[in-house]
Amino acid sequence: MLEYAAKLAREPGAMSQEDVVRLRDAGFTERAVLEIALAAAYMSFVNRLAQGLGVEVERHFDQFAR
């Protein structure tokens, strides 16, 4: 799941049906696969929006950044 989310965030154009199949093979339901994709895509959207607007992250969130 984390590999899928990272790939979606970093290389969305490289995603393939095989990425989804790997999640299904790992036991994730169709709904879970959708929720994983939605969560990863939403966080990418929010991060890019904040960066595009020059939003400064509060210091206590630094622990979550890489």
N, C-alpha and C positions, 0 to 999 in steps of 0.2 A: 504494500500500500504506500509506504513512504517513498519507495523508488518511483512508483507511478506518479505521485504528487510532485516530487522533485523534477522529474522529466517533463511533466506538463508545465511547470513553472519556468524551467530553464530552456527547454527545447520543444515548444508546442508543435512546431511544424514536423517534428520527428515522430510524433505519436502515431501509432498504428493499431489496427484491430488486435494484433498480438499482445499489446499492452493490456487491453481489456480482457483478453482470454486468460492471461496470467493471473489477473485478479480473480476471475471466476474459478480457475483451477485451484487457487488458494482458499476457496470456500466462500468468497463474497457473493452475495445475492445480486441480482440486477439492480435492485433498489440501492444497495450499499455501494455498488460501482458508481451509480449516478450521484449519490451523496458525496463520495470521495472526489469525483470530478468537479462537482459544484463547489465544494469547499476549497479545493486547490485553485480553481479558476477565480473564485470570488476573492480569495486572499491576494492573488496576483493582481487582480483589478484594483483592489483597494490600495495595495502598495504602490502600484504605478501611478494611480491618481494622486496619492499623497506626495510622491516624489515629483510629479509633474507640477504640482502646485507649490512646491517648496515647503511643505509642512515639516516642522521640526518635531521629532519624536520626544516625548517626555523622558527624562533621564531614567526613571525606574523601568522603562521598557528596554534599556540598553542590554540587560541581561539576556534578552530573547533574540538579539540581533547577532548576525555573524559578520 
